[in-house]
Amino acid sequence: MSTVLNSDVAIKVNIQISRMFSRFRKIALAHSEIFLKLERVEKLGLKHDKHIELIFEYLKQFEKNREEEIDFENRPRIGFKPSISITFHTLCACISRMYLNRRILRV
């Protein structure tokens, strides 16, 4: 700037700009370790963002599968329909009672 404009103000501004660049260079060199760590953190942050997106994709897929299961359970049934609904627990209880009755009768 001072080479183009031949004034005292232009020379002072040019000197200030040069001083600021030299200060910035000193700061950058003195704190290069911090800048490197910051860069690593930014890269890790990008990896974490991808992992978080992947987790949300898995959650969406899980929710979709759960909705499909609910739709399957609530679908209209066709074919054989028993008059009573027997749960697994009820069936196990009946079988165990039958087994115990057979053991008692054998003794």
Secondary structure as UniProt FT lines:
FT   TURN            2..4
FT   HELIX           8..30
FT   HELIX           32..73
FT   HELIX           88..106
//
